[in-house]
Amino acid sequence: MRKAGLAVFCLVFAVFGQNINISGKVSTSSAQGITGAVVKLFGVSLACTTKSDGTYLLSGQTDISMPGYSSKVDAISISCRNNSFVFNAPSSLPAAVRLYDLRGRMVAQVFCGILRPGSTKVPFPKNVSARAMLILRVSAGTSDAEYTLVPAAGGSYRLHAGGLTEGKLSKTAAVDWLQASKTGYASSIQTIDAYTGVVNFTLGTLVNPDFGSNVYVFDPSMASIQTIMDGLNSSTAQFSTQRTAYLFKPGNYSVTVTCNYYIQAYGMGMSPEDVQITGAVQSLTGGLSAFWRGAEGFSVTPTGGTDTWGVSQADPFRRMHIKGQLALSNGGSSGGFMADCKIDGAINPGSQQQFYFRNNTLGGWSGGNWNMLFQGCDNPPAENFPGGPITVAAKTPLVREKPYLVFDASGNYSVFVPALRTNSQGTTWLDQTPSGESLPIDQFYVALSAIDNATTINAALAQGKNLLLTPGIYSVDAPIFVQRPGTVVLGLGMATLKPNNGVIALQTTDAGGIIIANILFDAGTVSSPALLQLGDSGSVRDNSASPPLLFDIFARIGGAGAAQANTAVIINSNNTILDHCWLWRADHGAGAGWTTNPAQHGLIVNGNNVITYGQQVEHFQDHLTVWNGNNGQTYFYQSELPYDVPTQAAFMTGTEDGIAAYYVTSGVTNFTGWSLGIYSYFNKAPIIETNAMEVPRVSGIKIHHVVTYSLGNDQGQITHVVNDTGATAKWGATPMIRFGDYVGH
C-alpha cells in the first residue's frame, strides 16, 4: 500500500534528503536550564543531550520517501470532526474513501465519486463502532494515502497519518513530535509541523506513578511485607482472576517470597545484587500445573542452603543470583525457562522433565530426565545426548534481555532496556554494568485494568507513549495497536489481554525495535484469527538493525471457560526474536474439550530470519507450529500433541495418519532446530502420529537432537521423528526416542 500523496491538515510534498534543524531550550518552571536532558524526534534517528545551559540542537537529514507522486501533486487536506469527514480539494479529483478494520476487512465506504474544489463534508458512516480503531484509505487522483482513526471522547475520532516508518519523517503535525526527558523530571511532548525552528520544553518534577491496587511496592523499612504476601498466597487458584506483582526497592530483606498462580516478584535494581533476600524466592505448589508465575532481579541467600523453583510452564526465572543450590521441582514439574542468572551451587532437576537454560552462570548440575538445553551458559554440564537428556549450545547468536523496572537512589522509576548481544555467553550483569537504555517512567502510559481499555491505551500509544500494563484482566473490544518503532509494551504480574467479539488482542505494524513483554493472552468466546500478531501480513521490511522482540508471551485458549481462536501468535515481521513463550490450548479446566475450545495453531512464523528461544506450544488441533519463513532458528521446543482427539479421521494430513507438531513448509530452504521435544498422550482413541516433525528435504534444513515420548497410558503412538525417519515411540514398548541429527536431502 502506498502511503503518499495526501496530507493531514497540511500539504505534503515529495522531498528527498530533507534537512532537519530544530533547536530550543529545556528548562524547569523557573526557567533554569536542565543539563543532560535528552531530546528526541520520533520517527527519525536523531537524539541529543543538552548543554549545561539547557540548550539543544537537532540537525541532520532524513530520507522522506514518498512513492506515487507525479510532477503535479494531487494534494488535499482531510479532517475528522463532529462525526463527519471534511475533504478540501484544490481541484476536481476522482476519489474513493473506505474504512477498514485492523485485520484489513472493509467495514464501510465513506465516499466514491468526484471531489469538487473546496470543502466536501461527508457524515461518518452509521453502524460503525466508535470504540474501535479504524484505518481510512483514500485514493484521489493518482495518489493513495492511509490514515489511522484513533477513538476520542464522545464517540469522535482523531486522525493520524498512516504510521511512522523508522528513519523516515512524515512531516504532519498529527504524527511527528519532539520529546524532551530527563530522569527525575516528567517528560514533555510537543507536536511539530516543520523541519526547522525553535521548540522549548519545560519539565516538571516527576511524580511516582500509580501502579494500582494489584501492585505491592516494598522497601526494607516495612515490617508487614511477609504478612501481606502470606495473605495473597493463600487465596490463589489455577484459574483465578487475581493478578499480582511484588516490587522490591533496592535493599536487604529477610522474607520468604512465594510465587503462586498469577504472582510475579521483581527486584527493582539495575543488578540482582541491589536487592538482597535472605530466606527464599520460591515456587512450591501446582506440580505439573505450576503455571503463570515468575521471579526476576533478586540475589537470594536461601534458608537451609537450597532455593526451590518447582514449576511447569509460563514461569520465567530471570536475572537471579542464587547464593546456594537450586531445586527445580517440588513434586512433579514439567518445563521451565531460566535466563541471565547465576547459581552458585549445584542445580538439582529432581523430577523436572524438560528445561531451557540461556546465558546463565552455573555452579554445578546433577541428574536430568527428558530434554534439557544449555545455551550460552558458563560452566554447563557435559552434553550426553542421546544417552541422556543434555544438549549444549556454546553461544546465543542474537538476543537482548527482557526490559525491567528500576528504582534508583534518587527515588525515580525507569524501565531499563538491555542492549542487543551477538554470539553471547554468560550474564549481562555479573562483574559488569548492564549495557542498554533507561527510559523514564513518564515515557510510559501506566494502564490500570479497572479503567483502561483499547480506546484509552491506543490513544496513549498514538501520542508516542510506551505502555506498562499493571496486573489485571483487560477486556478489549478492538486491537491494541502498536505502530511506533521502538515502542516498549511491558506487562507486570501476568497482566492479561482478553479479546471480545473475535478481535486480535494486540497487533503491531511492521516497525523495527518494537518490544512486547510479559503478557498473558486469554482467548474469548468468539474465535479470533490470532491473539497476538506481530507485523503486517506480507511484511518485507529488513529489521536486522533493530529486531522486534517478544518476551514471556503466554496464550491460553480454554481452561478458564469455553474459548476459541484460530492461532495464538502470528509473526509476520522479519528478524523477530521470540524469547520464551507458552502457547496453550487447554487440556483441562473449564471449557476444555475437542469442540468447546477449538484452536488450530499455536505459532505461525511468516517472517524471515526469525529466532525463537524456549518455545513451548501444546495441544492445538492442527500443526502446533507452522514455519513459513526462511533462515529460521529454534532453540528448545516443548510440545504435547492434543490429548482429546476423538477419532483418527479427525487428525489426518491428507491420507497420512496424524498431523506433525512442527511443520516447516515446502518453500523454506534454510532452517535450524536444536533440542526439540514432542510428546503424545492420546486418551480418547488409539491415534497414530506418523511424523512428529515434517520439514523440506533440502540440505539447508538441519535438526539437532529431538525427543519423542509416548506418555504413560497413551493409547496411540508417534511412528517417526522427522520425515519418516526415527524409531517409534509407544507406551508399553519403547516410550521414549532420542534422535540425533537430521539434515534435509
N, C-alpha and C positions, 0 to 999 in steps of 0.2 A: 504494500500500500504506500503510495507516495504521500508524504505529509508536507505539502508545499503549496505555494501559490495564493493562499488566503491569509488574511490577518485577523487577529482578535483585537478589536479596539484600535488597531493602528495598521498602517500599510507595512508590508514586509517585502524586501527586495532581495534578489539573489546576489550575494556578495561573498567572495572567497578571500580568505586571509584577512578577515576583519580585525582592525586594531582595537584593542581594549585599553582604556586609560581612565581609571577611576581612582580618585583619591578622597581623603577625608580625615576625620579625627575621631578617635574613640575616647570617651571621657565618662566620668561619673556625673551625677546630677548637679554637683558643684562645679562642673566644667573642668575638673582636674583630669589631665590626661592619664590614661591607663597604659602602663608599659606591658608589652608582651601579649596583648590581645591578638587573637587570630581572626583575620578577615578572609572570608571565602566567597567566591562567586559560584553558586550552584550551577551545574551543567557544564562547567569549564574547569579544567585542571589548573586553576590559579588560586593560590592562597599565600598570605603574607603574615608576618608578625610585626606588630607596631614598633615604632621607635620609642625613646624614653619620654617624648612629649605626647605620645598617643597618636601621632600621625602615621598614615599608611598610604601605600601606593600599589595598586594592581595594574600591571601593564603586560601586554603580550598580544598574541594573535590567536584567533580561533578560526577553524575551517567551518564556515556556515554552508553546508552542502544542501542545496535545495533543488533536487531534480524536478523536471516537469515545466520549468519556466521557458518561455519564448522571449524574444526581444521586446515584445509588448506584453506587459504583465497584466493578467486579469486579476484585479485586486478588489476586494470588498471588505467591509467591516461587519462583524457579527456581534450581537449581544443577546443576552437571555435575561429578561426581567419581566416582572408582573405576569408570570405564566405565559409569556409569549417570546418568540424569537423575532428579532429585528435585523433584517438584512439591508445594508446600504451599498448599492452598486453604483459604480461610476458611469456605467453604460448598460445597455440591454445585454443580458447574458443568459444563455440557457443554463439551468441549474437543476440538480437533483439533490435533495437533502433527506437523509434517512437516519433513524435511531436504531442502534444495535445494543444488545446486552454484552457483557464481557466475555461471553462464550462465542461471540460472533454471529448470533442469531438476530435477524431484523425484528424489531418489535413495533415499529411504526414508520410510515412515510410522512415526513413533515411537509415537503414541497417538491413539486415536479412541474417544471414549466419555464417561462421566461421571467427573470427578474428585471423589472423596469428601472430606469435611472432613479436614484433617490431611495427612500426608505420603503421597505416592504415588511409589514407586520403579519406574522403567522402565529395563530394560537398554538399553545402546547397541546400535543395530541391527548385526547381523552383516554381513559382506561390504561394509562401508563403509571406504574407505581412511582410516587415521588420520593420513595425511600431508597431507591436503587441508584447506583452509579451507572451511567449510560455513556455510550460513545455516539457522537454526532459526526456523520461522514457527509462531506459536501463536495460535489463536483460542479464547477462553474467555469464555463468557457473551456479552456484547455488544461485547467489545473484541478488538483484534488487536495483536500485537507481533512484532517481528523481532529476532533476536539473531545475532551472529557467533560461530562456534566457531573459536577460534584453536588450532591444534595445539600441544601442550606435550610435555614429555618423557614417555617411557614409553607412548606411544600415547594419552595423555589429552588433554583439551581445557580451555581456559579460555573462559569465557562472557563475552561483551561485548554491551552493548546495541547496537541496530542502527544505528550510525553517527551521528557528530556532525553537526549541522546548523549552519552558520555563523550566529552570532548567537543561537543557542538552546542552552540548557543542559539536559541530560537528568536531572541530579541522580541519578546512580547511581555508587556507589563504583567500579564496574568500568571506567567510561569517562571520568569527569571528574577532572581533576587540576590541581594548580598546579605551576609550574616557576619556579625562580629560576636566573639565569645571569649571568655577567659575564666579559668577555674576560680570559683568563688563569686562569680557575677552571673546574673541572668543574661542570656544571650539576647540579641536584638536582630530582627529580620526586617529588611525593607525591600519592597519591590523596586525594580528599575525598568526604564523604557529607553535607555540609550547606552551606548558603549563608552561614552566619555562623560565626565562631570565630577561633581563632588557629592559624596554621601557621608554624613556624620552620624555617629552612633552614640547613644547614651546608655550605659549599662548600670543596672542597679544591683544591690547585694542579693545574692542567691538565697532563696528560702527553701528549706528542706521540703522534698516532695511528699505528697500524701499517697502512701502506698496502700491505704485501705485497711480494713479490719482483718484481712486474712494474712497479713504480713506482720511478723513479730520481730521488732528490732531490739537486739540485746547489746548491752555494754557490760564490761566487767564489774561495774559498781552495783548492778542489780542483784537483789537477794532472792527474787522469786522465779528465776529462769527455769529451774528444774520443775517447780510446781506447775508452771504454765505448760511446759512441754508434756509432762505426765498426763495432764488433763486432756490434751489434744490426742495423744497417742491412744488413749483408752476408747476413743469414740470413732475410730476409723473402721471402714469395711471395704471389701474389694470393689464394690460398685457405688461407693458413697459419692455424694455431691460435694463433700468437703475438699477444699484446695488450700494448702498452707505452705508458707515459706518462712523459715527462720533466717534472719540476717544477723550475723555476729560481727560487731565492730572489732577492730584490732585490739588485742589484749590477751590476757590469760584467764582461763575459765576452768573450774573444777565441776564438770557436769557430765551426764550421760545423755548424748543426743541420739534418740532413736527415730529412725526414718521408717514409718509405716506407710500405708497406702496414701498417696497424694500429698506426702510431706517431703519437701526438699530443703536441705540445710546448706547455707552459704557462709563461708568466711569472707569478709569484705576487705582483705588486704591485697596489696599488689602481689605478694608472695604468700604461699601457705604458712610460712614461718611467722607471719604477722598475727595469726590467730591461733593461739596455743590452747589445746584442750587436754586436760588431764582427766581421764575417765574413759569415754568411748564415743565414737560416731559409728553407729551400728544399724544393721537391719537383721531382725531376728524372726519375723513372722511371715507367713504366707507360703513357705515351702516352694513347690513347683509353680505356685501362682503368686510369687512375691514380685508383683509388677508395680510400675508407676511410683517411683521414689528416686531420690538421688542425694548426693553429697558432693560438695566442691569447696576447695580452698581452706583446708584445715591442716594443722600439724597436731597429731594425736599421740599422746603417751598413754597407751591403754592400760587400765587396771588389770593386773594379772599377766600383763605382757602380750596379750593377743586381742586384737580387734576382730570383730566378726561382721562380715558383709555378705549375708546369705540372701541371694537374690536370684531372680529369673530374668525377665525382660523389662525394658523401659526403666533402667536403673543406673544412670550414668554416675561414675565414680571418677572425678576429675580433680587435678591439682591438689592431691592429697599427699601428706607425708605421714606415714605410719611408723612411729618410733618403737617398733616391736614387730611381732608376727601378725599375719593376716589370714583369717579363715574365710573361705568363700562359700561356705554352706552352713546351714543350721537346720539339719534335716535335708530334705530334697531340695535341690537347686538346679535350675535349667537355663543357664546362659547369662552372660553379663558383658560389661564393657568398662575398661579402665584406660585412662589416658593421662599423660603428663603428671604421673605420680612417682613417689619414691617410697619403697617399702624396705625398711632397714633389715627386718628379719625374713624368715622363710615364709612363702605363701603355701598354705595347705588347701588344695581344692576340695578335699573331702568328697562328697557326693556330687559336686558341681559337674554337670555333664559337658558343657562347652563354654568357652570364654575367649574374648578377644582382648589382647593387651597391646596398646600402641604408645610408643615413646615414653616408656617408663624406665626407672632405675630400680633394679630388683636385688634383694639380698639373698635370695635362695628360693628353691622350689622343691616340692615333694609330691609325688603321685600324679594323678591325671586319669581321665575317663575317655570321653568320646573324641573331642576335637578341640584343640587349643592352638591359637596362632599368636606368636610373639613377634611384633613388628616394630623396628626402630627402637628396640629396648637395649639398655645397658645390662650386661650380665644375665641374659636369658638362659633358661635351661637348654641342654643339648637337644637337638632335633632327634626324634626317634620314630618318626612316621616311615613306613606303615606298621612297624612293630608296636608303636604306641601312639598317643594322641597328639604329639607335639610337632608343630611346624614353626620354623624360624625364618623370618624375612629381615635381613640386616638393616635395611633403611626404609624410611617412609618417603615416597617420591615427591609428594607435594601436599602440604596441609597447613592450616593455621589452627590454633586452639580456639575454643569457644569463647566469645566475649563474656565478661563478668563484671559485676558491680564492685566498686571500690569506694571506701570511706577513708578520706585522708586525714592527716594530722590537723588540718585547718577546719575540719568539720564539714567538708564538702563531699557530695556524692558525684561519681562519674561512672561511665562504662568504659572499660579498657578493651580494646580490640587488638589482640595479638597479631604480630606480623606473619606473613606467609613464610614458610620454610621449605626448602627443597633438599631432598636426599638427607633427611634429618635422622638423628639418633639421640635418645635421651630427652630430658625435660627442657622446658623453656625457662625455668626459674632457679634451678639448683646451681649455686655458686655463680649466679649471673643475674642481671637485671632484665626482666622481660622486655622484649622489643615490641613496639606497636604504637597505637594511637589512643589517647584518652579523650573521650567525648563527654563534656559536662552534662549533668543530668538534665539541665534545662533544654538541651537539644532533643530531648525525648518527650513525647506525649505519654504521660503515665495514665494508662487506661484502668478503669475500675469496672468490674463486671456488673455492678448494681446500676450503673448509669450509662455505660458506653455500649455502642453498637456499631454496625458497619458505617452508618452515616457519620457519626462523630469521629470515628477513627480515620475514615477516608478523608474527611475534611482536614484533619491534622496532618496526614501524610501528604496531602496536596499542598500544604503550606511548607513542606520541606522538613518536617519533624521526623525523627526516628520514633520507634514505638516500643514501649515497655508494657507488656501485658501482665498486670498483677494477678495473683491467684484468683480463680473463679471460672465460671462457665459463661461464655459469651455466645448468646444466640444471635446468629447473623442472617438477615434476610437478603443480603447482597454480598458479593465477594469483598473481602478486604483486599484492596488493590494497591500494590507496591510498584512504583514506577521510577523513582529517582535512583540513579546509580549510587551505590554505596550505602543505601538505607539499611539500618540495623533494626530488626524486629526480634526482641528478646522476651521470652516468657519466663515467669517465675512460678514456682510451686505448682507445676503441672497445669498451668493456665490452659483452658480448653476452649476450642472453637467448635461450635455445633451449628451446621448449616440447616436452614429451613428451606422448604419448597424446592429442593433439588439444586441449589446453587453450589458453586465451588466456594469453599470457606475462605481460602486465601489464594490469590493469584498475583503473579508478577509479570511485568514486561520483560523483554529480553535486554536487560541492562546489566552492566558489569558491577561486580562487587557487592551485590545485594546479599545480606545475611539474614537467614531465618533460623531461629534457635529456640529449642526447648518448648515445644507446643504439642499438646495432645489434641488431635482432630477426632471428633466423635460424630459418626455419621447420623443423619436424621432419618425420618421415616419415608421420605421421598428420595428416590435414588439421585445422587449427584454424579455427574460424569467423572469427577475427581474431587478429592477433599483438599488437595494442595496441587497447584500447577505452577511450575517454575518456568517462566518464559513463554513466548507466543508460539503457537503451532507453526511449524516450518521455519523456525529460527535459523539464521545463517551467520549471525554475528560471531566474530572471534573474540572470546572473553579471556584469552590466555593471560593478558596483562593484569586482569582484575577478575579472578574467577568468582562466580556466585557460590555461596556456601550454605549448606543445610546442616544443622547440628541437632542431635537429640530430637528427631522427628518421630512422633508416635501417632498411629492411626488405629481407630477401633471401629469395627462395624458389628454391632450387636453386643450382647453381654450386659449392657445397662438397659436394654429394651430392644424391641424389634427395630431394625435399621437396615439400610441398604446403600450401596454405592457401586458404580461400575469399577472404579480404580481408586486406590488410596492416594498414590502420588504419581504425578507425571512430570518428568524432567525433559523440557524442550531445549533449555539453554545449553550451548556448548561450554565445555571446560568447567562444568559444575563439579563441586566436591561435596559428597554426602558423608558426613562423619557421625555415624551411629543412627540407626532407626529401628523401630519395631512396628511393623505394619501387620495388623491382626484382624482377621475375620474370626469372630468369637467362636470357640468350640464349646463354651459353657456359659452359664449365666442366663439372664432373661433374654428372650428373643433369639436364642442360638438354635438354628435348625436349617436344613437344606433350602427350605422355601421361605423362611422368616428373616434371614439375614443374608440375602444373595449379594455376592460381590465377586467380580470376575478376576481382577488382577490386583496385586499389591503394589508393584512398581513397574512403570513403563519408562524406559530411557530412550528418548529420541535424539538427544544431543550427542555430538561427537566429543571425544576426549574427556569423558566423564569418569570420575573415580569415586568408588564407594568403599568406605571402611566400616566394618561392623554392621553389615546389612542383615536384618532379621525380618523374615516375611513368612507368614503362616496361614494355612487353611483356606486360601482362596480357591474358587471353583474352576478356574481356568489356569493358564500359566501363571504361577505366582509372580515371576519376574519375566518381563519381556524386554530384551535389549536390542534396539534398532540402530544405535549409534556406533560409529567406527572408533577404533583406538580406545575402547573402554577398558577399565580395570576394576576388579572386585577383590578386596582383601577381607576375607572371612564372610561366610554366608551361613546363616542358620535358618532352616525352614522345615516345616512339617506340612505334608500334604493334608487335604481336608479329611477329617475323621469320618464325616457323616455322609459320604457318597452312598446313595441308596441302591444303585444298580450299576453294573459295568457300562450299560448303554448310556448312562448319564455322565460318563467320564471317559471320553474317547477323543482321539485325534484322527479324524477320518475313519479309517478302518483299523487303526492301531489302538490297542488297549492302553488306556491311561493318557495323561496329559503331563508333559515334562514340567517339573517345578521351575527349572531355569532354562529359558529359551532364548538363545542368541539367533537372530533371524538371518535369512539366507543372504541378504545384501551386505552383511558385515564381513570385512576381510581381516581385521585385526582386533583381538580381544584377549585379555589375560585374566585368569581367575586363580586365586590362592585360597586354599583351606576352606572348602565348601562342604557343608553338612546338610543332607536331605533325608528326611525320616518319614516313615509311614506308620499309621495306626488306623486301619480301616475297620471300624467297629460295627458297621451295618451290613456289610456284604464282603465276599472274598474278591476284592478288586485287584486287578493286575495293573501295575505301573510298568510299562515296557522300558522306558528310559527316564532316569531321574533328571538328566540334562540332555538337551539337544542343541548342537552347535553346528555351524557350517564346516564342511570338510575341506578346509583350506589351511595352508601352512602357517598363516598368521594367527591362528587360534591356538592358545596354549592354556591348558588347565593343569594346575599343580596341586595335587592332594585333594581327594574327595572322600567323604564318609557317607555311606548309605546305611540305614538302620531300620529294620522292621521291629518296631517296639513290642513290648510284651502283649501277647494275645492278639496281635494283629492278624486279621482274617485273610489278608492278601499278601502281596509281595512287591518288591522292586526288582525287576528281572535283570536290568543292566544299569550301569552307572552313567555312561555317556555314549550316545550314538551306537547302540548295540554292542558295546564293549564293557567288560567288567562283569564280575560274577553276581549271582542272585542273592539278595538279602531277603531271608524269610524266617519268621519266628518259628522256632522248633527245629530248624535245620541249621543254617548259618545266618544268624540275625544281623551281624554287622560285617560290612565290607569296607576295607580301607584300600582305596585305589590310588596308585601313584601318580602317573603323568599321562596326559593325552595331548597330542599335537595333531591338529587337523590335517588331513591328507585325502 
